[in-house]
Amino acid sequence: MLKRWHAVGAVIVAAGLLAWMIAASLGAESPQAHRGAVRGQPPQTNSASANQAAPQDQRGTDQSPLIVKLRPPDKGSDEANQDSRDRLEKSANDRSLVRFTGILAVMAVLQFLALIGQGFVFWLQAKRLEQTIESAEIAQRPYLFIGDVKQQIVPTNPEQILKWEHNHVPELSFNFRNNGKTPAIFEEVHGQLVLLDKLPDKPDYKMGIIERGMSIVGAGATSPLHLRKLGMQKKEPDGKAPSETDWQEFEAKRKTFYLIGYVRYTDIFGRIHTTGFGFELSPKVHRFAAVGGNAYNYRKTETPKTQGKLARLFKVTRSQVSFPTLAP
């Protein structure tokens, strides 16, 4: 019985000693935990309680894949200097490229301006060449003027006046003289002798005879005579004698005889020239004098449509040129 109590007492002493050792151990760890809390470190907790409180780490799974960030290695001083030199060289190359591109653009603009200037010079030379050609043509072209008009209208012998008043058909003849330096090629000759009290403001070329043909009058030469009679038409080639009343009006100076018409001719340069004329018979001197102003006495030059401004440098055949007429 006594041995049993001794055994129980030994177990109690051993349990008390073990409890004292645990208490002493817990008292020694508490200051270190306190110092860690002061320094900003979280206090250490029991691993068992932490495992129970913390959720399970999901990194490295499909829900939260693992990401590894690689930092580039730090460059040395030599490599950094080389990078700086590369950047400076690239910047210099870029500036040179920009400068070279600007030079090319300026050269292109200058070349374009030079092309425009060259075109203007060519145009100016063409104009001067054209003016030279025109000046040469004007200097060398033919000029046709109506020559002497020989009238057989009023008799010079007074004893024949009564006879002429009744059966005489007034008529006249005229020719053309070439005062130019090159030949003239006749195309049309129109002329009519009329007895009127007043000349119209504009000529009427529907009446009279139109001679069409190709005859040549050389420089300084005179064309053959052209005969015109009063009232001369295609249907009445012999003309028509004035009435007694017409002669009385003529003697009273209320009417007079007029010669109106034109001549159309071409030159060796392919141009068409037209010269109009208007003449009036003076009762005092019985000769024809110019009348009608610029409406009847004119000169004009035409260029066929088949010829350009510079095409006159080349030969143009007559079959290639059309000649419009002033009268049907």
C-alpha positions as CSV (number, residue, x, y, z in Angstrom):
1,M,0.0,0.0,0.0
2,L,2.8,2.4,0.9
3,K,4.7,1.6,-2.3
4,R,1.6,2.4,-4.3
5,W,1.4,5.9,-2.8
6,H,5.0,6.4,-3.5
7,A,4.5,5.6,-7.1
8,V,1.5,8.0,-7.4
9,G,3.6,10.8,-5.7
10,A,6.5,10.2,-8.1
11,V,4.1,10.5,-11.1
12,I,2.6,13.8,-9.7
13,V,6.1,15.2,-9.1
14,A,7.1,14.3,-12.7
15,A,3.9,15.9,-14.1
16,G,4.6,19.1,-12.1
17,L,8.2,19.2,-13.3
18,L,7.0,18.8,-16.9
19,A,4.5,21.5,-16.5
20,W,7.1,23.9,-15.1
21,M,9.4,23.2,-18.0
22,I,6.7,24.0,-20.6
23,A,5.8,27.2,-18.8
24,A,9.4,28.3,-18.6
25,S,9.7,27.6,-22.4
26,L,6.7,29.7,-23.3
27,G,7.9,32.5,-21.2
28,A,11.3,32.6,-23.0
29,E,9.7,32.9,-26.6
30,S,7.3,35.7,-25.8
31,P,9.9,38.6,-25.8
32,Q,11.3,37.6,-29.2
33,A,7.8,37.5,-30.7
34,H,7.2,41.0,-29.2
35,R,10.5,42.3,-30.7
36,G,9.5,40.9,-34.2
37,A,6.2,42.7,-34.0
38,V,7.9,46.0,-33.2
39,R,10.3,45.7,-36.1
40,G,7.4,45.3,-38.6
41,Q,7.6,41.5,-38.9
42,P,4.4,39.6,-38.4
43,P,4.3,37.5,-35.3
44,Q,4.9,33.8,-35.7
45,T,1.8,31.7,-35.3
46,N,1.4,28.1,-34.8
47,S,1.9,26.1,-37.9
48,A,-1.0,23.9,-37.2
49,S,-3.4,26.9,-36.8
50,A,-1.9,28.5,-40.0
51,N,-2.4,25.4,-42.0
52,Q,-6.0,25.3,-40.9
53,A,-6.7,29.1,-41.6
54,A,-4.8,29.7,-44.9
55,P,-6.5,28.5,-48.1
56,Q,-4.8,26.0,-50.3
57,D,-2.2,27.5,-52.7
58,Q,-3.5,27.2,-56.3
59,R,-0.4,28.6,-58.2
60,G,0.9,26.3,-60.9
61,T,-2.5,24.9,-61.7
62,D,-4.9,25.6,-64.6
63,Q,-6.9,28.1,-62.5
64,S,-3.7,30.1,-61.6
65,P,-0.8,29.3,-64.0
66,L,2.7,30.0,-62.9
67,I,4.2,33.2,-64.5
68,V,8.0,33.7,-64.5
69,K,9.3,37.3,-65.2
70,L,12.8,37.3,-66.6
71,R,14.7,40.5,-66.1
72,P,17.3,41.4,-68.7
73,P,20.8,41.2,-67.6
74,D,22.4,44.5,-66.7
75,K,24.6,45.8,-69.5
76,G,28.2,46.7,-69.0
77,S,29.7,50.1,-69.6
78,D,31.3,49.1,-73.0
79,E,28.0,47.8,-74.3
80,A,26.1,50.9,-73.1
81,N,28.7,53.1,-74.8
82,Q,28.3,51.1,-78.0
83,D,24.5,51.5,-77.9
84,S,25.0,55.3,-77.5
85,R,27.3,55.4,-80.5
86,D,24.8,53.4,-82.6
87,R,22.0,55.8,-81.7
88,L,24.1,58.8,-82.6
89,E,25.2,57.2,-85.9
90,K,21.6,56.4,-86.8
91,S,20.5,59.9,-86.0
92,A,23.2,61.3,-88.2
93,N,22.2,58.9,-91.1
94,D,18.6,60.0,-90.8
95,R,19.6,63.7,-91.0
96,S,21.7,62.9,-94.1
97,L,18.9,61.0,-95.7
98,V,16.5,63.9,-95.1
99,R,19.0,66.4,-96.5
100,F,19.6,64.3,-99.6
101,T,15.9,63.9,-100.1
102,G,15.4,67.6,-99.9
103,I,18.2,68.1,-102.5
104,L,16.5,65.7,-104.8
105,A,13.2,67.5,-104.4
106,V,14.8,70.8,-105.2
107,M,16.6,69.4,-108.2
108,A,13.3,67.9,-109.5
109,V,11.6,71.3,-109.1
110,L,14.5,73.0,-110.9
111,Q,14.3,70.4,-113.7
112,F,10.6,71.0,-114.1
113,L,11.1,74.7,-114.3
114,A,13.8,74.2,-116.8
115,L,11.5,72.1,-118.9
116,I,8.8,74.8,-118.8
117,G,11.4,77.4,-119.8
118,Q,12.6,75.2,-122.6
119,G,9.0,74.8,-123.8
120,F,8.5,78.5,-123.7
121,V,11.7,79.0,-125.7
122,F,10.5,76.5,-128.3
123,W,7.2,78.3,-128.5
124,L,8.9,81.7,-128.8
125,Q,11.1,80.3,-131.5
126,A,8.1,78.9,-133.3
127,K,6.3,82.2,-133.1
128,R,9.4,84.0,-134.5
129,L,9.7,81.5,-137.2
130,E,6.1,81.9,-138.1
131,Q,6.5,85.7,-138.1
132,T,9.6,85.3,-140.3
133,I,7.6,83.1,-142.7
134,E,4.7,85.6,-142.8
135,S,7.0,88.5,-143.3
136,A,8.7,86.6,-146.2
137,E,5.3,85.8,-147.7
138,I,4.1,89.4,-147.4
139,A,7.3,90.6,-149.0
140,Q,7.2,88.0,-151.8
141,R,3.4,87.5,-152.4
142,P,1.6,88.8,-155.4
143,Y,-0.6,91.9,-155.3
144,L,-3.3,92.3,-158.0
145,F,-4.8,95.7,-158.6
146,I,-7.4,96.6,-161.2
147,G,-5.8,98.4,-164.2
148,D,-7.2,100.9,-166.7
149,V,-11.0,100.8,-167.2
150,K,-11.8,101.5,-170.8
151,Q,-15.4,102.6,-171.2
152,Q,-17.5,102.5,-174.3
153,I,-20.6,104.0,-172.7
154,V,-20.7,107.7,-173.6
155,P,-19.7,108.6,-177.2
156,T,-17.0,111.2,-177.7
157,N,-18.8,112.5,-180.8
158,P,-21.8,114.5,-179.9
159,E,-23.5,113.6,-183.2
160,Q,-23.7,110.0,-182.2
161,I,-25.5,110.6,-178.9
162,L,-29.1,110.2,-180.3
163,K,-28.0,107.0,-182.1
164,W,-26.4,105.5,-178.9
165,E,-29.3,106.4,-176.8
166,H,-31.6,104.0,-178.6
167,N,-29.5,101.0,-179.6
168,H,-26.2,101.2,-177.9
169,V,-25.4,98.7,-175.1
170,P,-22.9,100.4,-172.7
171,E,-19.8,98.3,-172.1
172,L,-16.3,98.5,-170.7
173,S,-13.2,96.5,-170.3
174,F,-10.6,96.2,-167.5
175,N,-7.6,94.2,-166.5
176,F,-5.4,93.4,-163.5
177,R,-1.8,94.1,-162.9
178,N,0.4,92.1,-160.6
179,N,2.6,94.4,-158.5
180,G,4.0,91.6,-156.4
181,K,7.2,89.5,-156.7
182,T,5.6,86.1,-157.3
183,P,3.0,84.8,-159.7
184,A,-0.8,85.1,-159.0
185,I,-3.1,82.3,-159.9
186,F,-6.6,83.4,-160.8
187,E,-9.6,81.7,-159.2
188,E,-12.5,84.0,-159.7
189,V,-13.2,87.3,-161.4
190,H,-16.5,89.0,-160.8
191,G,-17.6,92.2,-162.4
192,Q,-20.9,93.9,-163.3
193,L,-21.8,97.2,-165.0
194,V,-25.0,98.7,-163.5
195,L,-26.9,102.0,-163.9
196,L,-28.1,103.2,-160.5
197,D,-29.2,106.4,-158.8
198,K,-27.3,105.5,-155.7
199,L,-24.8,102.8,-154.8
200,P,-25.9,100.4,-152.0
201,D,-24.1,100.4,-148.7
202,K,-22.9,96.9,-149.3
203,P,-22.1,95.2,-152.6
204,D,-24.5,92.6,-154.1
205,Y,-22.5,90.0,-156.0
206,K,-25.5,87.9,-156.9
207,M,-25.8,89.6,-160.3
208,G,-23.3,89.8,-163.1
209,I,-20.9,87.3,-164.5
210,I,-18.3,85.3,-162.6
211,E,-15.4,83.9,-164.5
212,R,-13.8,80.9,-163.0
213,G,-10.6,79.5,-164.3
214,M,-6.9,79.1,-163.6
215,S,-4.8,81.6,-165.4
216,I,-1.4,82.8,-164.1
217,V,-0.2,86.4,-164.0
218,G,3.5,86.7,-163.4
219,A,5.2,89.3,-161.3
220,G,4.9,92.7,-163.0
221,A,2.6,91.3,-165.7
222,T,-0.9,92.3,-166.8
223,S,-3.9,90.0,-167.2
224,P,-6.0,89.8,-170.3
225,L,-8.9,92.2,-170.6
226,H,-12.3,91.4,-169.1
227,L,-15.3,92.7,-170.9
228,R,-18.5,93.7,-169.1
229,K,-21.8,95.0,-170.6
230,L,-24.7,96.6,-169.0
231,G,-27.2,94.0,-167.8
232,M,-24.9,91.2,-168.8
233,Q,-26.0,87.9,-167.3
234,K,-25.5,84.2,-168.1
235,K,-28.9,84.2,-169.8
236,E,-28.2,87.5,-171.5
237,P,-24.5,87.5,-172.4
238,D,-25.1,90.4,-174.9
239,G,-26.4,92.7,-172.2
240,K,-29.3,95.1,-172.3
241,A,-29.5,98.7,-173.7
242,P,-30.7,101.4,-171.4
243,S,-34.1,103.0,-172.0
244,E,-34.6,106.5,-173.1
245,T,-35.6,107.4,-169.6
246,D,-32.4,105.9,-168.2
247,W,-30.4,108.1,-170.6
248,Q,-32.3,111.2,-169.5
249,E,-31.7,110.3,-165.9
250,F,-28.0,109.9,-166.7
251,E,-27.8,113.3,-168.5
252,A,-29.6,114.9,-165.6
253,K,-27.0,113.4,-163.2
254,R,-29.6,111.5,-161.3
255,K,-28.2,108.2,-162.3
256,T,-24.8,107.0,-163.3
257,F,-22.9,103.8,-164.2
258,Y,-21.0,101.8,-161.7
259,L,-18.5,99.0,-162.0
260,I,-18.4,96.7,-159.0
261,G,-16.8,93.3,-158.4
262,Y,-13.8,91.4,-157.0
263,V,-10.9,89.2,-158.0
264,R,-9.8,86.1,-156.1
265,Y,-6.4,84.5,-156.5
266,T,-3.9,82.3,-154.7
267,D,-0.2,82.6,-154.3
268,I,2.6,80.1,-154.3
269,F,2.4,79.8,-150.5
270,G,-1.2,78.4,-150.7
271,R,-3.0,81.5,-149.3
272,I,-6.1,83.0,-150.9
273,H,-6.3,86.7,-151.5
274,T,-9.4,88.7,-152.5
275,T,-9.4,92.3,-153.8
276,G,-12.7,94.1,-154.2
277,F,-13.3,97.2,-156.3
278,G,-16.0,99.8,-157.0
279,F,-15.9,102.5,-159.6
280,E,-18.2,105.3,-160.7
281,L,-18.4,107.0,-164.1
282,S,-17.9,110.7,-163.8
283,P,-20.3,112.6,-166.1
284,K,-17.8,115.5,-166.5
285,V,-14.6,113.7,-167.6
286,H,-16.3,110.4,-168.7
287,R,-13.8,108.3,-166.7
288,F,-14.2,105.9,-163.9
289,A,-13.1,106.8,-160.3
290,A,-13.0,104.7,-157.1
291,V,-16.1,104.9,-155.0
292,G,-17.8,103.0,-152.2
293,G,-15.2,103.2,-149.6
294,N,-13.9,100.1,-147.7
295,A,-17.2,98.2,-148.3
296,Y,-16.3,97.9,-152.0
297,N,-12.6,98.5,-152.2
298,Y,-10.9,96.0,-149.8
299,R,-8.2,93.4,-149.6
300,K,-8.4,90.3,-147.4
301,T,-6.3,87.1,-147.1
302,E,-7.6,83.7,-146.2
303,T,-5.8,80.5,-145.3
304,P,-7.3,77.1,-146.3
305,K,-8.4,74.9,-143.5
306,T,-6.1,72.1,-144.6
307,Q,-3.1,74.2,-143.8
308,G,-1.8,75.0,-140.3
309,K,0.4,77.9,-139.3
310,L,3.6,76.1,-139.9
311,A,2.3,73.7,-142.6
312,R,3.2,76.3,-145.2
313,L,6.8,75.3,-144.8
314,F,5.8,72.1,-146.8
315,K,4.4,71.7,-150.3
316,V,0.6,71.6,-150.5
317,T,-0.9,70.4,-153.7
318,R,-3.9,72.2,-155.1
319,S,-6.1,69.1,-154.8
320,Q,-5.7,69.4,-151.0
321,V,-7.0,73.0,-150.9
322,S,-10.7,74.0,-151.2
323,F,-11.5,77.5,-152.4
324,P,-14.9,78.9,-151.2
325,T,-16.7,81.2,-153.5
326,L,-18.4,84.5,-152.7
327,A,-21.2,84.1,-155.2
328,P,-23.1,81.1,-156.5
